[in-house]
Amino acid sequence: MSGIPRADNRVLRVPTIQIRPNKTQPRRNFDEENLKSLAQSIAENGILQPLVVRRINSTEFELIAGERRLRAAIMAGMNKVPCVVHRCSDKESALLALVENLQRTDLSMFEEARGIARLIRKYGLTQEQAAVKLGKKQSTVSNKLRLLKLTFEEQEWILSAGLSERHARSLLRIGDENLRKEVLGRIITDNLSVGDSETLITEVLTRSASQLPQKTAPERKIAVKDVRIFVNTINKAVDTMRMSGINAISRRSETDEYIEYTVKIPKAAEIA
């Protein structure tokens, strides 16, 4: 995208009424207090970094970068703002706007994920190609996109509670939406850390797997992929026998490919 030519290097003062927003803007929420603070700064010092626009026709421009500055300038009562004009196509304009916004650090995790998804969908990019344009690892882009598996309501809860992206990714281990919401509610109510949240999720999945009717087990086992759940189930079974007075002995060995358990139960413990 660095090869897109500019009309020139001049900074033009463009009337705000002639600037259209960019439809591919990933940001949907603008903090009102931050905008007021920026508006006050602009009123006192002016706009230090020009906006980037492209000309649509003889009287209108489309915003490529700088929507927050534009909003604050309008709030400060400015009728014109400094702009640098790019010569670019519709596709190039949209792509520049998306990339510029996605490179910012103050987007929410879900705004960023939706922006990346839009970038991939609109321009038929692979995750690897999108990662190159955004300067990110392919695995990072993949993890961002997985967040969109959470419902919009869950996303709102996570943002409102100030939970981290690691909290959100941990919740994706739970495939059942109702169960996931229940766990998310407990995480928020108890203000759990990421580590405590992961422990809770493992316990919930373990309990859910142990209570599953045998006839439906083949259908549900696909959703439970974490081997730690089954290891915990074995450990709890041995602990239950010991608490019942049965001197069960368990041994665990591990190779690169397998975890092997041997459980010995005294015959004297058999119930007639």
PLY file of the C-alpha trace (Angstrom):
ply
format ascii 1.0
element vertex 272
property float x
property float y
property float z
element edge 271
property int vertex1
property int vertex2
end_header
0.00 0.00 0.00
2.99 2.33 0.30
2.94 2.76 -3.49
-0.34 4.72 -3.51
0.48 8.17 -4.95
-0.50 11.44 -3.34
-1.89 14.44 -5.21
0.95 16.49 -3.72
2.60 17.17 -0.39
0.51 20.21 0.43
-1.83 20.29 3.39
-5.27 21.51 2.36
-7.86 23.04 4.66
-11.05 21.15 3.88
-14.51 22.12 5.19
-15.72 19.50 7.66
-19.12 19.45 6.00
-17.48 18.12 2.82
-15.83 15.11 4.52
-17.72 11.81 4.49
-16.95 9.07 7.05
-15.33 5.86 5.85
-17.72 2.87 5.90
-14.92 0.46 6.74
-14.05 2.24 10.00
-13.71 -0.63 12.54
-14.24 1.59 15.57
-17.84 1.82 16.71
-17.40 3.39 20.16
-15.73 6.73 20.86
-15.16 7.67 24.49
-17.03 10.94 25.07
-14.69 12.22 27.79
-11.60 11.53 25.66
-13.21 13.32 22.73
-13.97 16.34 24.93
-10.36 16.39 26.13
-9.06 16.18 22.57
-11.51 18.88 21.45
-10.20 21.21 24.17
-6.61 20.53 23.08
-7.51 21.18 19.43
-9.27 24.42 20.36
-6.11 25.62 22.12
-3.38 24.19 19.87
-5.04 23.26 16.59
-4.74 19.86 14.81
-1.06 18.87 14.86
-1.40 15.84 12.57
-3.43 16.36 9.36
-6.26 14.01 8.46
-5.91 11.77 5.40
-8.69 11.93 2.81
-9.34 11.16 -0.84
-11.35 13.20 -3.28
-14.71 11.70 -4.33
-15.82 14.54 -6.60
-15.27 18.27 -7.00
-16.85 19.10 -3.65
-16.64 15.95 -1.47
-13.90 13.95 0.23
-13.86 10.55 1.95
-12.02 10.17 5.24
-9.22 7.60 5.26
-7.58 8.28 8.62
-8.38 10.60 11.51
-12.07 10.16 12.43
-11.38 10.81 16.11
-9.61 14.08 15.25
-12.44 15.05 12.89
-15.10 14.45 15.55
-13.14 16.41 18.14
-12.55 19.27 15.69
-16.28 19.53 14.98
-16.92 19.43 18.73
-14.42 22.29 19.13
-16.37 24.34 16.58
-13.88 24.12 13.69
-15.40 24.49 10.22
-12.24 23.45 8.35
-9.54 20.88 9.13
-6.06 20.27 7.67
-5.96 17.30 5.30
-3.53 15.46 3.05
-5.26 14.17 -0.09
-4.46 10.71 -1.46
-5.14 9.56 -4.99
-6.53 6.05 -4.56
-9.36 3.74 -5.62
-12.36 2.71 -3.54
-10.61 -0.55 -2.64
-7.35 1.16 -1.72
-9.16 3.77 0.37
-11.07 1.13 2.33
-7.95 -0.97 2.82
-5.90 2.01 4.02
-8.64 3.02 6.46
-8.89 -0.48 7.90
-5.14 -0.98 8.23
-4.61 2.47 9.76
-7.28 1.86 12.38
-6.28 -1.73 13.12
-2.72 -0.60 13.82
-3.99 1.59 16.67
-3.73 0.24 20.21
-6.97 1.66 21.60
-9.45 -0.47 19.68
-11.30 -3.02 21.76
-10.34 -6.66 21.15
-13.67 -7.27 19.39
-13.53 -4.12 17.23
-10.09 -5.28 16.09
-11.34 -8.82 15.39
-14.33 -7.54 13.40
-12.06 -5.21 11.43
-9.70 -8.05 10.53
-12.64 -10.26 9.53
-14.00 -7.47 7.33
-10.58 -6.98 5.74
-10.31 -10.69 4.91
-13.89 -11.01 3.69
-14.03 -7.84 1.60
-10.75 -8.36 -0.24
-10.53 -12.16 -0.29
-7.32 -12.26 1.75
-5.97 -15.27 3.59
-5.19 -14.96 7.28
-1.50 -14.97 6.39
-1.92 -12.11 3.89
-3.92 -10.09 6.41
-1.23 -10.70 9.02
1.45 -9.33 6.67
-0.55 -6.15 5.98
-1.13 -5.61 9.71
2.41 -6.48 10.78
1.18 -9.34 12.98
1.88 -13.07 13.23
-0.59 -15.38 11.49
-1.29 -17.11 14.81
-2.15 -13.74 16.36
-4.66 -13.00 13.59
-6.17 -16.48 14.00
-6.59 -15.98 17.76
-8.20 -12.58 17.18
-10.74 -14.03 14.75
-11.66 -16.85 17.16
-12.99 -14.21 19.57
-15.91 -13.63 17.20
-17.25 -17.08 18.15
-18.46 -15.42 21.35
-21.95 -13.95 21.07
-22.40 -10.19 20.90
-23.96 -10.26 24.38
-20.94 -12.10 25.78
-18.63 -9.61 24.10
-20.49 -6.73 25.75
-20.26 -8.39 29.18
-16.51 -8.96 28.75
-15.86 -5.34 27.75
-18.09 -3.88 30.45
-16.34 -5.96 33.12
-12.89 -4.99 31.83
-11.83 -8.60 31.25
-8.74 -9.35 29.18
-8.38 -11.07 25.82
-6.96 -14.10 27.66
-10.20 -14.32 29.66
-12.16 -14.27 26.40
-10.02 -16.93 24.74
-10.32 -19.19 27.80
-14.10 -19.07 27.54
-13.92 -20.45 24.00
-13.07 -23.84 25.52
-16.77 -24.08 26.44
-18.82 -24.98 23.38
-22.24 -24.76 25.04
-23.46 -21.15 24.91
-25.68 -21.34 28.01
-22.94 -22.96 30.08
-20.41 -20.41 28.79
-22.63 -17.51 29.87
-23.06 -19.07 33.29
-19.29 -19.37 33.72
-18.73 -15.83 32.40
-21.19 -14.54 35.00
-19.24 -16.26 37.78
-15.94 -14.87 36.47
-17.35 -11.34 36.50
-19.12 -11.66 39.85
-16.10 -13.16 41.61
-13.61 -10.93 39.75
-11.50 -13.97 38.83
-8.00 -13.71 37.39
-7.11 -15.46 34.14
-5.56 -18.39 36.04
-8.55 -18.78 38.36
-10.90 -18.53 35.37
-9.07 -21.32 33.55
-9.26 -23.50 36.67
-12.99 -22.85 36.96
-13.53 -23.67 33.28
-11.62 -26.95 33.62
-13.69 -27.91 36.68
-16.95 -27.06 34.91
-16.00 -29.07 31.82
-14.90 -32.01 33.97
-18.19 -32.01 35.87
-20.16 -31.64 32.65
-18.32 -34.59 31.08
-18.85 -36.84 34.11
-22.58 -36.09 34.26
-23.14 -36.71 30.56
-25.46 -39.71 29.86
-23.57 -42.58 28.25
-25.81 -42.73 25.20
-24.98 -39.13 24.26
-21.26 -39.36 25.07
-20.18 -39.91 21.43
-21.97 -36.70 20.44
-20.43 -34.52 23.17
-16.89 -35.87 23.34
-15.96 -33.93 20.23
-16.45 -30.66 22.10
-14.18 -31.69 24.98
-10.67 -31.71 23.56
-8.56 -30.84 26.61
-6.90 -34.05 27.86
-6.51 -32.48 31.31
-10.24 -32.96 31.86
-9.94 -36.74 31.57
-6.76 -36.83 33.65
-8.59 -34.96 36.42
-11.50 -37.41 36.15
-9.14 -40.36 36.76
-7.50 -38.61 39.71
-10.87 -37.80 41.28
-12.04 -41.41 40.87
-8.95 -42.70 42.68
-9.36 -40.06 45.43
-13.02 -41.09 45.88
-12.03 -44.74 46.38
-9.40 -43.79 48.93
-11.85 -41.62 50.89
-14.19 -44.63 50.91
-11.52 -46.76 52.57
-10.33 -48.57 49.44
-6.55 -48.56 49.23
-6.39 -47.85 45.49
-2.93 -47.31 44.05
-2.36 -45.29 40.87
0.79 -44.84 38.86
1.29 -42.42 35.99
3.93 -42.52 33.27
4.28 -40.27 30.27
6.00 -40.44 26.88
6.07 -38.04 23.94
2.91 -39.68 22.57
0.99 -41.08 25.55
-0.02 -40.60 29.16
-0.38 -44.04 30.81
-2.26 -44.70 34.05
-2.20 -47.94 36.05
-4.78 -48.25 38.84
-4.62 -51.18 41.30
-7.66 -51.98 43.46
-7.34 -54.63 46.23
-9.67 -57.62 45.67
-10.61 -57.41 49.32
-12.40 -54.21 48.43
-14.83 -55.99 46.07
-18.44 -55.76 47.15
-20.15 -59.14 47.28
0 1
1 2
2 3
3 4
4 5
5 6
6 7
7 8
8 9
9 10
10 11
11 12
12 13
13 14
14 15
15 16
16 17
17 18
18 19
19 20
20 21
21 22
22 23
23 24
24 25
25 26
26 27
27 28
28 29
29 30
30 31
31 32
32 33
33 34
34 35
35 36
36 37
37 38
38 39
39 40
40 41
41 42
42 43
43 44
44 45
45 46
46 47
47 48
48 49
49 50
50 51
51 52
52 53
53 54
54 55
55 56
56 57
57 58
58 59
59 60
60 61
61 62
62 63
63 64
64 65
65 66
66 67
67 68
68 69
69 70
70 71
71 72
72 73
73 74
74 75
75 76
76 77
77 78
78 79
79 80
80 81
81 82
82 83
83 84
84 85
85 86
86 87
87 88
88 89
89 90
90 91
91 92
92 93
93 94
94 95
95 96
96 97
97 98
98 99
99 100
100 101
101 102
102 103
103 104
104 105
105 106
106 107
107 108
108 109
109 110
110 111
111 112
112 113
113 114
114 115
115 116
116 117
117 118
118 119
119 120
120 121
121 122
122 123
123 124
124 125
125 126
126 127
127 128
128 129
129 130
130 131
131 132
132 133
133 134
134 135
135 136
136 137
137 138
138 139
139 140
140 141
141 142
142 143
143 144
144 145
145 146
146 147
147 148
148 149
149 150
150 151
151 152
152 153
153 154
154 155
155 156
156 157
157 158
158 159
159 160
160 161
161 162
162 163
163 164
164 165
165 166
166 167
167 168
168 169
169 170
170 171
171 172
172 173
173 174
174 175
175 176
176 177
177 178
178 179
179 180
180 181
181 182
182 183
183 184
184 185
185 186
186 187
187 188
188 189
189 190
190 191
191 192
192 193
193 194
194 195
195 196
196 197
197 198
198 199
199 200
200 201
201 202
202 203
203 204
204 205
205 206
206 207
207 208
208 209
209 210
210 211
211 212
212 213
213 214
214 215
215 216
216 217
217 218
218 219
219 220
220 221
221 222
222 223
223 224
224 225
225 226
226 227
227 228
228 229
229 230
230 231
231 232
232 233
233 234
234 235
235 236
236 237
237 238
238 239
239 240
240 241
241 242
242 243
243 244
244 245
245 246
246 247
247 248
248 249
249 250
250 251
251 252
252 253
253 254
254 255
255 256
256 257
257 258
258 259
259 260
260 261
261 262
262 263
263 264
264 265
265 266
266 267
267 268
268 269
269 270
270 271
